[in-house]
Amino acid sequence: MNLYLFISKRIRKGDRGSFSATVTNIAIITVALGIAVIILSFAVLDGFKKGISNKIFCLGGHLQVTMADNKESFEENPFSINTDFYRKWKKMENVAHVQSFLHKAGLLQTKEEVMGVILKGIGKDYDRSKLEGNLIDGTFFEQKDSIPSRAIIISKKISNNLKLKVGDSVLMYFVQNPPRFRKLIVKGIYETGLEEFDEQIVFGDIRLIRQLNNMGDTLVGGYEVFVKDLDKIDAAYEEVNDKTEFDMYVEKISDKYPQLFDWLQLLDRNVLVFLIIILLVVMFNIVTAVFIMIMERTTMIGMLKALGAANGQV
């Protein structure tokens, strides 16, 4: 017979309805609620961080490859898409997808408002699924082989500021010499909730920017690289950096927008503080329950000691 199990069962039966039993039940419920809150907090935080990270990555990729002198400019120095890296990225161990882009600054003008934006030109290699998940109205524009599409996708914030909706036309003036403008059609509206992006980025056809800049059909401003495993982004960075040309600059999205990722890390600290507080409360309840049980069982402890029970057995 297990002596400890026998005594504990007898104590449990005899304590029903007593003060110590009530305190014990309260302690058990408190511990269970504390653990449940901890699990829920981590689940909510992890989901929130993944949601925010996915919104950032859909607008910028995990890694960005541009010419080395483009770090402080909205518009990139173009280079040919037919690089050795772009032709062979599918053979790379840590790279899941590579897509090209080209930026151009401009002004969206309606009858009442003017707003400065960055037109992000994307091509047929663009992974639409990442942006389509953030579309709240309209659809993605089609890119035909004949002429550049004049359809654009704007953010909800730009839509509200300029009072635009899907199907509306808007003039966009481009900053260049001589100045040029195009009449564009709003095809879709997206929302990420990240003001730094939503206030600036407008998606359009990369061939439209090439046409405005009198560029060749193979020129791009850079690559956006998506890795297979985000935990191995450092290994992917080294791999991409080794495969790109010497005059190209590879940058992690976390280095490009450090304020956003610092904010996400700050959330981890808040949860850690919350976790410590909950654990302290749980520990206090457990110690209190044990202390009350010991106080009520002083006579029993003395009897067990008189019968020869060791401290460990008590």
N, C-alpha and C positions, 0 to 999 in steps of 0.2 A: 504493500500500500504506500502511496505517495503521501507522506505526512503533511507536507506543505499544502497540497491540493485539498486534503481532507479538512485541515483546519480552516483554510480560506473559504471552503464551501459552507462550513458550519457558521463562520462569522457572517458570511453573506446572507444566509437564511435568517440568522438571529437579528441582523441589523435592519431588516425591512421596516420602513416607517420611522426609523430613528433619525436623529439630527445628522449623524455622520453619513448615513446613506443618502440623505438629501444633498449634502455638500458634495459627496462623491459623484452623484448623478449630474449635479451642476458642473463639476469639473470636467466630467466626460463630455458633456454637451459643449462646453466652452472649447475644449481641445479639438473636438470634431469640427466646430465652426471655424476655429482658427486655421486648421489644416485646409478646410474647404476654401476659405478666403485666400489663403496663400496660393493654392492651385489655380483658382479663378483669376487671381491677379497676374500670375505668370502667363496664363493662357491669353488673357486680354492684352497684356503688354506685347507678347510675342506676335499676336495677330495684328496689333496696331503697327508695330515696327515693320513687319513684313509688308503690310498695306502701303505704308508711307514709302518704304524702300522701293517697292514695285512701281509706284508712281514716279519716283525719281529716275529709276532705271529705264522706264518706258520713254522718257524724254531725253535721256542722255547716254544710255548704255553703261556697262560696267567699266569699260575702258574706252578712252578716246585717243585716236591717232591723228595727229595733224602735223603740218610742217613746223619745224622747231621755232620759228619766229612768229607764231600766231597766238601766243599765250595771252596777250593783252588786247587783242583785236576781236571785234564782233565778226568781221569778215575774214575768211582764211585766204592765204595764198594757195591757189589751186595747184593740183598735181594730177597726173594721169592715174585713173583707177586701175590700170593694168600693171600693177606692181607685183612683184614676186610674192609678197605677203598675201595679197588679195586672191591671187590664183591658187594658192596652196593652203589657205586657212582651214579647209575641211579636213586636212590631214593632221592638224594640230591637236594634241591630246586634251587640252583644257578649254578650247574655244568651241562654243556652241553655234554662234552666228556672227556674221560681219555684214554691216550695211553702210552705205555711203551717204554723205550729207553735204550740204552747201548752205551757208548763211548769207543773208543780205539785209541790211538795215533799210527801213522805210517808214513812211507815214500813212496810216489809214485815215481817210477823210470822208466824212458824211456831210450832210447839209448843216449840221449843228456842231459837230465835234471833230477834233483831230487828235490822233493818238500815235505815239511812236512805238514801233514794234520791230521784231526781228523775224523775217520770213525764213523759215527752215525748209530748204528744198530737200525732198526725199525722192528716191527712185524706186524702181521695181524690185530691188533687193530688200526694201524696207519690210520688216516684220509687222504687218498691220495689227495682229492680234494684241500687241502690247498697248497700242493707242485705242483700239476699238473698245477695250475694256473700260475706258474713261469717257467714251462718247455718251453724252446725255441727250443729244438731238441730232437728227440727220444721219448721214452715212459717210463712208470713206469715198474719196473721189477716185475715178478711174483714170488710168494713164494709158492713152492710146499711142500707137506707134507713129502716127502722122504728125500731130502738132502738140505742143505743150499744153497741158490742162491749165485753165485759169480758175479752177475751183480751189478754194482754201478751206481749212478747218481752223476756227478761232476758238478761244477759250470763252467760258461763260462770263468771266469778268470783262473781257473786251466787248463781248456781245452786249452786256448791260451798259457799259460806258458809252458805246456808240449807238445803242438802240438798234442792233442788228439781229436778224433772225435767219433761219435757214431759208435759202432762196433769194435773199437780198443781194444786191450788187453794191460794191464799194470801190472807190478809187484808192489806189495805193501809189504814192509817190516815192521814188527810190533816190537815195542819196548817192549821186554820182555826177560826173561832168561829161556831157550835159545832162541835166535832170531828166528822168523819164517817169512815166506813169503807166499803169495798166488798170483796166476795169476788171475786177475779180468778183467771183460769185461765191457766197458763203454756202458750202456744201454740208458742213457739220459743225457741231459745237461740243467741245470737251471740257472737262473740269477735273483738276487734280487736287484742288484745295491748297496748293503750294503757290503762294502769291508771287514768289520770285520767278516762277515759270509762267503762271497764268497771266501776268501783266505784260508779258513780252512776246511769247512764242506763238507764231502763226505757221501752220503747216501748209506747204504747197508743193508744186511739181518742181523738181530740181532742174528740169529742162527750161523752165521759165527764167530762172536765174542765169542759166548759161546763155540764153538768148539775150537777156538784158546786158550781160557783161561781154557779149561777143566771144564766148568761149567755145572750145571744141566739145564734141559730144562725149568725150571720155574724161573730161576734167571734173574733179570733185574737190571739196574742201577738207574732207577727212573721213575717217572710218569710226563707226561705233561698234565696239566689240563686246559681245555677251559671252560670259564664261559658263561652263557646264555646272560647276560647283562654286558657289560664292565663298565657301570656306577656303577654297584654293585660289583665291583671286591673286595672291602674291606670286604663286607659281605661274599663273596665267600671265601676269604682268611681265615676269622675267622671260617667259616663252615668246610673247608678242614682241617685247623689246629686242630680243635676239633676232627675230625674223624680219623686222622692219629695217628700212634704209637708215643710214647713219644720220641723215639730216631730218629725220622724223622724230616727233616728240610724243611719247606715250604717257598718258595721265589717267590715274584712277579717278572715278567719279567722286569718291570720298575726299580726294585732294582738291578737286575742282570746286566742290561745294562743301567745305569743311563745317560751316555753321549749321547745316542741316543734320549732319551726322554727329556733331557735338551735341546737338539738341537731343538726338535719339539716345546717345550715351548718358545724358543727364537723366533721362527717364529711368534708366537702369539703376542709377543711384537712388532715385526717389523710391523705387520699389524695394531696394535693399534696406533703406531706412524703415519703410513700412513693414517689411519682413521681420526686422529686429524687434520692433515694437510688439508685433503679434506674438513672437516667440517669447518675449519677456512676460507678456500677459499670461500665456499658456503655462510657462514654467511657474509663475507665481500661483496660479490656480492649482497646479499639481502639488506643489510644496504645501500649500494651505490645506488641501484635502488630506495629504499624508499626515500632517501635523495634528489635525483634528482627530484622525483615526488613532494616532498614537496616544493622544490625551485621553480618549475614551477607553483605551485598552491598557491602561497602566496596570490595573490589577491582574489582567491576563498575562502581561509581560512578566510581572513579578512571579506569578505561578509557574510559568514556563522556565524561568531562570532557576526557581527552587527545585524543579524537577530535573535540572541538569542541562537544559538547552543552551547551546552556545550562542554567542552574539550573532553569528552569521545565520543561524537557524531562526532566531527571533526576527 
